[in-house]
Amino acid sequence: MSDITFQVVYAQAHAQQLISLNLPAGTTARQALLHTLEHGLVTLETADAGLDPMDLPLGVFAERVADDHVLCSGERLEIYRPLLRDPMERRRRVAKESGKG
């Protein structure tokens, strides 16, 4: 079985981690995430450290993917963090504060 080369990115509040990996063809998105965490290639931000890696949403090039998405060479696996604030609630608050709501 041949290897594939892809990137894994995890955006934190003030920085981002970006690594390139070579794993066997047929590796799924969730398997790749678990591999990077187990080997310390990506470390979760302190605020995210208590999160279950099995619950973190994943994506490829800004599109959500299922856990069983088989990665292809050249793809960028993105680890998404939970939102700290609801964007709709923020818009409502800003509108109310500006007198437009």
Steps between C-alpha positions, in 0.01 A plus 500: 500500500640841409514811716318828454631844595264758644493786749331530837412846630368608838425870544528629853395838634841660440690254281462202275665163477565362154678174432551273203444128543565182307257224595376188321247543221152436636557704818179670611466852636437381857790252486732780387383727784554228760845425355608864523378533859645166618842586357500859628514643149207729581414610853161635595486848646464504878137610471433206267707239689192360674318438173453146378698461175222274375258796518712763325355595161730447202517650155696498177556836334224669708240229431383281788580131450383184670734301722530232233604743224802336336778756461674553167848630432510878499197549724503720810325349801364775723423450868217732599465651846168561670375857465552713808207723407200448279550725193126577476488603866804724448329672203186556708702652784695730266177614330335567834802696629512709186129586530402312184319215668 
